Amino acid sequence: MGVPVTFTLKLKAVPKVLVDARWVSPDRFADRAIDEIKKFRVLEGGWETTVGELFEVIGPEKAPADPKEIDIVIEGSTSKICYIGYKMSGGRIVIRGDAGHFIGYKMRGGVIMIHGSVRNYLGCKMKDGIIEVFGNAGHRVGSKLQGEKPGKGMKKGSIVIHGNAGSEVGLGMTGGTIVVEKSAGNLVGSSMTGGTIVVKEGAGLYPGLEMLGGRIVIGGVVKGILPSFYVDSYIPLLKVRGMEFKKPFLSFIGDAVVGGRGFLQISYEDNKSLLEFYKSLVEEV
């Protein structure tokens, strides 16, 4: 693999409506002349425009044939720019600011780094690759689409969010790892069949709703757990994916309503009033 080349896209004006920019990815740019890239179709609301009309495009005269040799840097107020990195298989995208919905949708490889916050459906249905967000994320990180069966969400790869995340993180995921450095909303890991979700601080109501498999770790306060999870063990110190929590956890199995065998592990230290009864059951065994 050769030395990566960089295309810089500078937003000319802040969009007033959502923009479908799924042509902005190393796979789409590969083996294309810069003039061709500028003519790629973009939908701004219901109006058709081009990459060149939306962005100032700076880069070499022609992109390498291998997407792995392409870096794309996006600059500007991009919170309405959606679908960046659609189906990308390699290369790197760096967003210097906020980003819209469906970033990394159906991603198959490569790296996306967002130096800001991102809206809903980050890494939705991703098959591989790495996504890192240095701000917050919206709802349904690494999820499936509404109405799809469990297991249609994230399949492989990793997503790291250094801030907070919204509700239904990992909805329907079947593999890979999601790490939220701060807190998450309700229904973390609902309908998941595999993979690992780690929320280092607190979470909302009912993590693991209808989960069939996989692992959820909540390192802070939980607002409520489902009665369809039964306590399995008390863990004095928890290690997961190279991370270590130096405090005790209670480990549950569920969701029994759907015959699930997933693991839900919750900080005992931060939820004593909620978990004290469950701990007494473990001590009796």
C-alpha positions, 0 to 999 in steps of 0.5 A: 500500500502506498502513502495515503493522499488527502482530499480536503472538503471545505463547506462553502455555506451551512446547509439549511436542510439535511444533505444526503452525501453518501458519495463522500467516501474513499470507495467512491473517490477511488480512481476518480479525477478530482473534476469527476469527484466535484460532479458527484451527486448530492441531495440537499433536501429534495434538490439535486446538487453536486459535491463541488457546489457544496464543498471546496474540494482540494486534493490531487488531480486523481485519486488512487485506485485503492480506497485504503490509500485515500484520506478525506478531511471534511471541514465546516458546520456539517451537522446536517451532512448525512451518510458520510462513509456509506459502505466504505471498505477502507481509507480514513475520513476525518470530520472536523466538526459535528456530523449528521445522521447515518454516518458510517452506514453499512460501513465495511472497513476503514476509519471514521473520526469525528472531532465533534458530535454526531446525530442518530444512527451512527454506524448503523448496520456496520460490518467492520471498521472503526468509528471514533467520536470525540463529542456526543452521539445521538440515538441508535448507535450501531443499530439496526433499522426500525422494524428489522429483526434482531441481529440486523444491526452492527456485525463487527468493528468498534465504535468509541464515543468519548461523550454521551450517547442517546437511547437504544445503543446497539439496538439489534447488534450481533457483533463488534464493540461499542464503548461509551465513555460517559452515559447512555440513554434508555434501552441500551443493547435492546434486541441485541444477539451478540457483541459487547457494549460498555457504558462507563458511567450511567444509563437509563431504563431497562438495558438489555430489553429483549436481548438474546445474547452478547454482553452489556456493562454499565459502570454507573447508575442505572435507572431501572432493570427488567424483572426478566433478568435473573442474577447470576454472580457477584464479581469483585473486579471486572475486566472487559475488552482491555478495560478494568473496573476496580469495583464490584459488579452484579452479573445478570442473565436475560432477557428471559422473556425471549429466552435470552442468554445475554449478560448484563453486568451492572456496577453494584457500588453505584446501585446498592439500593437497587441491587442489594436484594439481588446480592442477597440471593447470590450470597444465599446460594 
